[in-house]
Every structure is written in structure tokens, then in C-alpha cells.
Amino acid sequence: MKYCGMDVHKESITACIMDKEGNVVRHHTFPYNKESIKAFLFGISNAEIEIAIEACGIWRGVYKVLKELGYKVKLANPNKTHDIACRKKTDNVDSRILACRFVEDKLSPRSIYSR
């Protein structure tokens, strides 16, 4: 199993994939679009990865794309990521923390409500 953390912004996504031992498999920043998301996840089936994204103001678009591609997605509480990152909060740190929290089974999920 692999675990991915995605830090989503208006024009880019920084994502980190870790294996179950916590080793980084991939870590990249790429444009916020469906093709780039597919390219980042290329070669990893939706059955072998879980993805966490922060519950920021623009999470819905990435969530929708990932669900359309068949991936299991959890929405993470951004306050928890911030509390862990403290003064070193960057996109790279956030994406690694999200993936790491999955590996440690300590992800604090948020509920997703339909509009």
C-alpha cells in the first residue's frame, strides 16, 4: 500500500507518495489540472494507494478529479497539519506530513458534506 498527501493551491499541487515503511516514492509540484494529476499518479493503481488532501478552500476540484479516476480520498483537517508543521510550514512539508500521517494511521479526517 502507498499513501499520498496533496497540498492544493489555486495553480499548483505539491504531492508526496510514501510506501508503508515511510519511504518517499514520489514528491513533486505540478500544475492544478486533471492531466497533471493523472501523470503524477501514473503507474499506481487506485487499489494500491490512498490519498489525503487538506480541507482548504479549493479542495473540491481535486477531490472530484481523484474520485472520477477511482482513487480513495480522505479530506484532512488543515489545523492538524499546521500544528505538526509549526514554523516549517511549506507545501513540501505539508504534503509529506499528510502522507506520513497516513503511514502512521494518525490522519484526522474531515467530513465531506454534499451541497
OpenMM code with the backbone's topology and positions (N, CA, C; nanometers):
from openmm import Vec3, app, unit

residues = "MET LYS TYR CYS GLY MET ASP VAL HIS LYS GLU SER ILE THR ALA CYS ILE MET ASP LYS GLU GLY ASN VAL VAL ARG HIS HIS THR PHE PRO TYR ASN LYS GLU SER ILE LYS ALA PHE LEU PHE GLY ILE SER ASN ALA GLU ILE GLU ILE ALA ILE GLU ALA CYS GLY ILE TRP ARG GLY VAL TYR LYS VAL LEU LYS GLU LEU GLY TYR LYS VAL LYS LEU ALA ASN PRO ASN LYS THR HIS ASP ILE ALA CYS ARG LYS LYS THR ASP ASN VAL ASP SER ARG ILE LEU ALA CYS ARG PHE VAL GLU ASP LYS LEU SER PRO ARG SER ILE TYR SER ARG".split()
positions = [
    Vec3(0.0842, -0.1184, 0.0000),
    Vec3(0.0000, 0.0000, 0.0000),
    Vec3(0.0882, 0.1239, 0.0000),
    Vec3(0.0414, 0.2269, -0.0705),
    Vec3(0.1091, 0.3560, -0.0740),
    Vec3(0.0125, 0.4625, -0.0225),
    Vec3(0.0717, 0.5718, 0.0261),
    Vec3(-0.0071, 0.6797, 0.0848),
    Vec3(0.0399, 0.8117, 0.0258),
    Vec3(-0.0551, 0.8948, -0.0134),
    Vec3(-0.0229, 1.0212, -0.0791),
    Vec3(-0.0852, 1.1374, -0.0033),
    Vec3(-0.0058, 1.2425, 0.0147),
    Vec3(-0.0556, 1.3674, 0.0692),
    Vec3(-0.0473, 1.4730, -0.0381),
    Vec3(-0.1550, 1.5476, -0.0589),
    Vec3(-0.1574, 1.6536, -0.1596),
    Vec3(-0.1884, 1.7874, -0.0938),
    Vec3(-0.1002, 1.8842, -0.1160),
    Vec3(-0.1210, 2.0212, -0.0709),
    Vec3(-0.1674, 2.1000, -0.1929),
    Vec3(-0.2922, 2.1429, -0.1918),
    Vec3(-0.3575, 2.2005, -0.3096),
    Vec3(-0.3586, 2.3524, -0.3038),
    Vec3(-0.3237, 2.4136, -0.4167),
    Vec3(-0.3283, 2.5587, -0.4319),
    Vec3(-0.4016, 2.5935, -0.5603),
    Vec3(-0.4268, 2.7189, -0.5811),
    Vec3(-0.5040, 2.7640, -0.6970),
    Vec3(-0.4433, 2.7182, -0.8296),
    Vec3(-0.3111, 2.7248, -0.8423),
    Vec3(-0.2478, 2.6917, -0.9693),
    Vec3(-0.1565, 2.5705, -0.9645),
    Vec3(-0.1320, 2.5158, -0.8444),
    Vec3(-0.0409, 2.4016, -0.8352),
    Vec3(-0.0797, 2.3078, -0.7214),
    Vec3(-0.0244, 2.1876, -0.7287),
    Vec3(-0.0405, 2.0861, -0.6254),
    Vec3(0.0988, 2.0343, -0.5922),
    Vec3(0.1300, 2.0257, -0.4643),
    Vec3(0.2532, 1.9595, -0.4219),
    Vec3(0.2095, 1.8290, -0.3573),
    Vec3(0.2626, 1.7183, -0.4077),
    Vec3(0.2189, 1.5870, -0.3609),
    Vec3(0.3376, 1.5000, -0.3247),
    Vec3(0.3160, 1.4166, -0.2237),
    Vec3(0.4179, 1.3236, -0.1762),
    Vec3(0.3541, 1.1860, -0.1616),
    Vec3(0.4189, 1.0845, -0.2173),
    Vec3(0.3741, 0.9467, -0.2016),
    Vec3(0.4783, 0.8720, -0.1204),
    Vec3(0.4310, 0.8001, -0.0184),
    Vec3(0.5180, 0.7182, 0.0657),
    Vec3(0.4705, 0.5735, 0.0632),
    Vec3(0.5655, 0.4810, 0.0828),
    Vec3(0.5265, 0.3417, 0.0994),
    Vec3(0.4917, 0.3179, 0.2460),
    Vec3(0.4530, 0.1955, 0.2797),
    Vec3(0.4068, 0.1686, 0.4169),
    Vec3(0.5179, 0.1776, 0.5205),
    Vec3(0.6442, 0.1778, 0.4758),
    Vec3(0.7567, 0.1959, 0.5678),
    Vec3(0.7918, 0.3430, 0.5881),
    Vec3(0.7267, 0.4309, 0.5136),
    Vec3(0.7522, 0.5743, 0.5268),
    Vec3(0.8583, 0.6274, 0.4325),
    Vec3(0.8993, 0.5467, 0.3358),
    Vec3(0.9970, 0.5919, 0.2353),
    Vec3(0.9259, 0.6707, 0.1264),
    Vec3(0.9841, 0.7824, 0.0863),
    Vec3(0.9249, 0.8657, -0.0186),
    Vec3(0.9433, 0.7975, -0.1538),
    Vec3(0.8326, 0.7758, -0.2228),
    Vec3(0.8321, 0.7132, -0.3544),
    Vec3(0.8332, 0.8200, -0.4639),
    Vec3(0.7522, 0.9249, -0.4442),
    Vec3(0.7459, 1.0388, -0.5350),
    Vec3(0.7187, 1.1641, -0.4543),
    Vec3(0.7726, 1.2764, -0.5022),
    Vec3(0.7465, 1.4046, -0.4361),
    Vec3(0.7661, 1.5134, -0.5415),
    Vec3(0.6557, 1.5709, -0.5883),
    Vec3(0.6632, 1.6689, -0.6968),
    Vec3(0.5606, 1.7804, -0.6769),
    Vec3(0.5874, 1.8924, -0.7424),
    Vec3(0.4900, 2.0004, -0.7566),
    Vec3(0.4533, 2.0053, -0.9040),
    Vec3(0.3236, 2.0139, -0.9314),
    Vec3(0.2769, 2.0118, -1.0697),
    Vec3(0.1544, 2.1009, -1.0836),
    Vec3(0.1182, 2.1370, -1.2077),
    Vec3(0.0026, 2.2252, -1.2301),
    Vec3(-0.1276, 2.1618, -1.1813),
    Vec3(-0.2194, 2.2456, -1.1394),
    Vec3(-0.3506, 2.2028, -1.0919),
    Vec3(-0.4396, 2.1764, -1.2136),
    Vec3(-0.4320, 2.0557, -1.2677),
    Vec3(-0.5228, 2.0132, -1.3743),
    Vec3(-0.5281, 1.8605, -1.3780),
    Vec3(-0.6302, 1.8080, -1.4403),
    Vec3(-0.6544, 1.6638, -1.4421),
    Vec3(-0.5391, 1.5868, -1.5052),
    Vec3(-0.4859, 1.6375, -1.6144),
    Vec3(-0.3779, 1.5681, -1.6847),
    Vec3(-0.2535, 1.5559, -1.5963),
    Vec3(-0.2209, 1.6615, -1.5225),
    Vec3(-0.1034, 1.6591, -1.4349),
    Vec3(-0.1239, 1.5644, -1.3164),
    Vec3(-0.2455, 1.5601, -1.2645),
    Vec3(-0.2760, 1.4665, -1.1560),
    Vec3(-0.2602, 1.3235, -1.2059),
    Vec3(-0.3143, 1.2957, -1.3243),
    Vec3(-0.3012, 1.1622, -1.3823),
    Vec3(-0.1549, 1.1266, -1.4059),
    Vec3(-0.0771, 1.2210, -1.4544),
    Vec3(0.0652, 1.1962, -1.4806),
    Vec3(0.1407, 1.1668, -1.3509),
    Vec3(0.1097, 1.2409, -1.2449),
    Vec3(0.1765, 1.2183, -1.1173),
    Vec3(0.1464, 1.0786, -1.0629),
    Vec3(0.0229, 1.0338, -1.0780),
    Vec3(-0.0183, 0.9041, -1.0244),
    Vec3(0.0017, 0.7889, -1.1225),
    Vec3(0.0569, 0.8175, -1.2404),
    Vec3(0.0745, 0.7157, -1.3442),
    Vec3(0.1507, 0.5941, -1.2893),
    Vec3(0.0968, 0.4773, -1.3203),
    Vec3(0.1627, 0.3530, -1.2794),
    Vec3(0.1219, 0.3034, -1.1419),
    Vec3(0.0398, 0.3800, -1.0710),
    Vec3(-0.0073, 0.3386, -0.9388),
    Vec3(-0.1580, 0.3198, -0.9470),
    Vec3(-0.2021, 0.1958, -0.9336),
    Vec3(-0.3461, 0.1697, -0.9456),
    Vec3(-0.4201, 0.2265, -0.8252),
    Vec3(-0.5480, 0.2526, -0.8453),
    Vec3(-0.6275, 0.3087, -0.7372),
    Vec3(-0.6467, 0.2093, -0.6227),
    Vec3(-0.6180, 0.0817, -0.6460),
    Vec3(-0.6298, -0.0190, -0.5403),
    Vec3(-0.5085, -0.0207, -0.4477),
    Vec3(-0.3973, 0.0397, -0.4894),
    Vec3(-0.2758, 0.0326, -0.4081),
    Vec3(-0.2342, 0.1651, -0.3450),
    Vec3(-0.3256, 0.2655, -0.3444),
    Vec3(-0.2905, 0.3955, -0.2859),
    Vec3(-0.4124, 0.4604, -0.2218),
    Vec3(-0.3880, 0.5321, -0.1131),
    Vec3(-0.4892, 0.6172, -0.0512),
    Vec3(-0.4343, 0.7589, -0.0535),
    Vec3(-0.5216, 0.8558, -0.0747),
    Vec3(-0.4789, 0.9943, -0.0924),
    Vec3(-0.5477, 1.0842, 0.0099),
    Vec3(-0.4690, 1.1739, 0.0686),
    Vec3(-0.5229, 1.2738, 0.1611),
    Vec3(-0.4998, 1.4123, 0.1013),
    Vec3(-0.6026, 1.4969, 0.1084),
    Vec3(-0.5884, 1.6363, 0.0680),
    Vec3(-0.6367, 1.7232, 0.1835),
    Vec3(-0.5741, 1.8396, 0.1981),
    Vec3(-0.6156, 1.9313, 0.3035),
    Vec3(-0.7513, 1.9930, 0.2703),
    Vec3(-0.8299, 2.0142, 0.3723),
    Vec3(-0.9619, 2.0758, 0.3562),
    Vec3(-0.9466, 2.2266, 0.3439),
    Vec3(-0.8786, 2.2684, 0.2382),
    Vec3(-0.8590, 2.4109, 0.2124),
    Vec3(-0.9780, 2.4622, 0.1305),
    Vec3(-0.9753, 2.5861, 0.0926),
    Vec3(-1.0872, 2.6452, 0.0201),
    Vec3(-1.1103, 2.5913, -0.1196),
    Vec3(-1.0120, 2.5233, -0.1770),
    Vec3(-1.0261, 2.4781, -0.3164),
    Vec3(-1.0084, 2.3269, -0.3315),
    Vec3(-1.0358, 2.2504, -0.2299),
    Vec3(-1.0156, 2.1060, -0.2326),
    Vec3(-1.1139, 2.0321, -0.3220),
    Vec3(-1.2325, 2.0869, -0.3434),
    Vec3(-1.3382, 2.0131, -0.4131),
    Vec3(-1.3020, 1.9710, -0.5557),
    Vec3(-1.2319, 2.0568, -0.6288),
    Vec3(-1.1953, 2.0231, -0.7665),
    Vec3(-1.1015, 1.9038, -0.7731),
    Vec3(-0.9995, 1.9021, -0.6882),
    Vec3(-0.9042, 1.7903, -0.6857),
    Vec3(-0.9743, 1.6643, -0.6355),
    Vec3(-1.0564, 1.6793, -0.5341),
    Vec3(-1.1320, 1.5655, -0.4814),
    Vec3(-1.2161, 1.5023, -0.5931),
    Vec3(-1.2859, 1.5858, -0.6681),
    Vec3(-1.3719, 1.5367, -0.7766),
    Vec3(-1.2899, 1.4607, -0.8812),
    Vec3(-1.1766, 1.5163, -0.9221),
    Vec3(-1.0916, 1.4513, -1.0224),
    Vec3(-1.0429, 1.3156, -0.9705),
    Vec3(-0.9933, 1.3138, -0.8473),
    Vec3(-0.9409, 1.1893, -0.7903),
    Vec3(-1.0499, 1.0832, -0.7790),
    Vec3(-1.1699, 1.1226, -0.7369),
    Vec3(-1.2811, 1.0276, -0.7269),
    Vec3(-1.3221, 0.9766, -0.8652),
    Vec3(-1.3226, 1.0660, -0.9657),
    Vec3(-1.3547, 1.0243, -1.1030),
    Vec3(-1.2537, 0.9215, -1.1541),
    Vec3(-1.1287, 0.9341, -1.1101),
    Vec3(-1.0238, 0.8402, -1.1509),
    Vec3(-1.0261, 0.7115, -1.0674),
    Vec3(-1.1146, 0.7069, -0.9687),
    Vec3(-1.1329, 0.5856, -0.8901),
    Vec3(-1.0467, 0.5739, -0.7660),
    Vec3(-0.9826, 0.6823, -0.7239),
    Vec3(-0.8954, 0.6781, -0.6067),
    Vec3(-0.9737, 0.6995, -0.4777),
    Vec3(-0.9244, 0.6372, -0.3700),
    Vec3(-0.9811, 0.6568, -0.2368),
    Vec3(-0.9190, 0.7832, -0.1790),
    Vec3(-1.0035, 0.8784, -0.1392),
    Vec3(-0.9551, 1.0090, -0.0944),
    Vec3(-1.0090, 1.0416, 0.0439),
    Vec3(-0.9215, 1.0918, 0.1294),
    Vec3(-0.9623, 1.1421, 0.2604),
    Vec3(-0.9337, 1.2911, 0.2648),
    Vec3(-1.0205, 1.3613, 0.3304),
    Vec3(-1.0043, 1.5049, 0.3491),
    Vec3(-0.9454, 1.5269, 0.4879),
    Vec3(-0.8312, 1.5941, 0.4937),
    Vec3(-0.7597, 1.6124, 0.6200),
    Vec3(-0.7843, 1.7499, 0.6798),
    Vec3(-0.7836, 1.7542, 0.8097),
    Vec3(-0.8009, 1.8781, 0.8838),
    Vec3(-0.6732, 1.9622, 0.8722),
    Vec3(-0.6784, 2.0787, 0.8072),
    Vec3(-0.5572, 2.1599, 0.7890),
    Vec3(-0.4986, 2.2120, 0.9201),
    Vec3(-0.5800, 2.2261, 1.0214),
    Vec3(-0.5274, 2.2705, 1.1512),
    Vec3(-0.4309, 2.1685, 1.2093),
    Vec3(-0.4592, 2.0403, 1.1893),
    Vec3(-0.3706, 1.9351, 1.2394),
    Vec3(-0.2371, 1.9380, 1.1655),
    Vec3(-0.2401, 1.9595, 1.0349),
    Vec3(-0.1166, 1.9694, 0.9572),
    Vec3(-0.0354, 2.0884, 1.0056),
    Vec3(-0.1027, 2.2001, 1.0274),
    Vec3(-0.0346, 2.3212, 1.0736),
    Vec3(0.0278, 2.3002, 1.2107),
    Vec3(-0.0448, 2.2329, 1.3005),
    Vec3(0.0074, 2.2083, 1.4356),
    Vec3(0.1345, 2.1251, 1.4325),
    Vec3(0.1420, 2.0306, 1.3396),
    Vec3(0.2594, 1.9441, 1.3303),
    Vec3(0.3749, 2.0172, 1.2630),
    Vec3(0.3445, 2.0907, 1.1568),
    Vec3(0.4493, 2.1579, 1.0798),
    Vec3(0.5116, 2.2739, 1.1566),
    Vec3(0.4339, 2.3369, 1.2432),
    Vec3(0.4805, 2.4520, 1.3225),
    Vec3(0.5428, 2.5596, 1.2340),
    Vec3(0.6675, 2.5933, 1.2597),
    Vec3(0.7314, 2.7037, 1.1872),
    Vec3(0.7860, 2.6631, 1.0510),
    Vec3(0.7860, 2.5361, 1.0190),
    Vec3(0.8422, 2.4902, 0.8919),
    Vec3(0.7339, 2.4630, 0.7882),
    Vec3(0.6211, 2.5273, 0.7991),
    Vec3(0.5085, 2.5010, 0.7106),
    Vec3(0.5360, 2.5505, 0.5690),
    Vec3(0.5536, 2.4555, 0.4783),
    Vec3(0.5688, 2.4822, 0.3355),
    Vec3(0.4863, 2.3785, 0.2607),
    Vec3(0.4712, 2.3960, 0.1305),
    Vec3(0.3970, 2.2979, 0.0514),
    Vec3(0.4615, 2.1603, 0.0600),
    Vec3(0.5952, 2.1554, 0.0497),
    Vec3(0.6654, 2.0269, 0.0572),
    Vec3(0.6448, 1.9610, 0.1925),
    Vec3(0.6543, 2.0387, 0.2983),
    Vec3(0.6353, 1.9855, 0.4339),
    Vec3(0.4914, 1.9366, 0.4503),
    Vec3(0.3949, 2.0153, 0.4077),
    Vec3(0.2544, 1.9771, 0.4220),
    Vec3(0.2236, 1.8461, 0.3498),
    Vec3(0.2698, 1.8316, 0.2264),
    Vec3(0.2404, 1.7097, 0.1517),
    Vec3(0.3056, 1.5879, 0.2173),
    Vec3(0.4286, 1.6046, 0.2680),
    Vec3(0.4969, 1.4942, 0.3377),
    Vec3(0.4247, 1.4586, 0.4678),
    Vec3(0.3797, 1.5585, 0.5416),
    Vec3(0.3099, 1.5334, 0.6673),
    Vec3(0.1807, 1.4564, 0.6422),
    Vec3(0.1059, 1.4961, 0.5402),
    Vec3(-0.0181, 1.4258, 0.5091),
    Vec3(0.0089, 1.2790, 0.4765),
    Vec3(0.1093, 1.2528, 0.3942),
    Vec3(0.1435, 1.1143, 0.3596),
    Vec3(0.1924, 1.0392, 0.4832),
    Vec3(0.2759, 1.1037, 0.5622),
    Vec3(0.3311, 1.0420, 0.6831),
    Vec3(0.2216, 1.0092, 0.7842),
    Vec3(0.1250, 1.0971, 0.7992),
    Vec3(0.0148, 1.0719, 0.8919),
    Vec3(-0.0660, 0.9496, 0.8485),
    Vec3(-0.0778, 0.9284, 0.7181),
    Vec3(-0.1427, 0.8084, 0.6669),
    Vec3(-0.0637, 0.6849, 0.7098),
    Vec3(0.0676, 0.6883, 0.6860),
    Vec3(0.1540, 0.5751, 0.7204),
    Vec3(0.1414, 0.5425, 0.8692),
    Vec3(0.1390, 0.6452, 0.9521),
    Vec3(0.1292, 0.6271, 1.0975),
    Vec3(-0.0137, 0.6007, 1.1440),
    Vec3(-0.1103, 0.6039, 1.0514),
    Vec3(-0.2519, 0.5856, 1.0828),
    Vec3(-0.3007, 0.6887, 1.1850),
    Vec3(-0.2563, 0.8128, 1.1659),
    Vec3(-0.2954, 0.9209, 1.2564),
    Vec3(-0.3574, 1.0388, 1.1814),
    Vec3(-0.4137, 1.0128, 1.0661),
    Vec3(-0.4753, 1.1199, 0.9884),
    Vec3(-0.6067, 1.1604, 1.0539),
    Vec3(-0.6266, 1.2889, 1.0725),
    Vec3(-0.7515, 1.3409, 1.1291),
    Vec3(-0.8433, 1.3821, 1.0151),
    Vec3(-0.9338, 1.2924, 0.9746),
    Vec3(-1.0182, 1.3246, 0.8597),
    Vec3(-1.1278, 1.4247, 0.8924),
    Vec3(-1.1726, 1.4930, 0.7892),
    Vec3(-1.2871, 1.5839, 0.7980),
    Vec3(-1.4016, 1.5192, 0.7243),
    Vec3(-1.5206, 1.5533, 0.7622),
    Vec3(-1.6386, 1.5021, 0.6928),
    Vec3(-1.6604, 1.5816, 0.5649),
    Vec3(-1.7139, 1.5131, 0.4662),
    Vec3(-1.7448, 1.5780, 0.3388),
    Vec3(-1.8966, 1.5817, 0.3269),
    Vec3(-1.9477, 1.6997, 0.3107),
    Vec3(-2.0916, 1.7187, 0.3020),
    Vec3(-2.1297, 1.7548, 0.1592),
    Vec3(-2.2398, 1.7002, 0.1132),
    Vec3(-2.2899, 1.7345, -0.0206),
    Vec3(-2.3508, 1.8734, -0.0164),
    Vec3(-2.3406, 1.9421, -0.1288),
    Vec3(-2.4028, 2.0737, -0.1393),
    Vec3(-2.5414, 2.0614, -0.1918),
] * unit.nanometer
topology = app.Topology()
chain = topology.addChain("A")
for resn in residues:
    res = topology.addResidue(resn, chain)
    for name in ("N", "CA", "C"):
        topology.addAtom(name, app.Element.getBySymbol(name[0]), res)
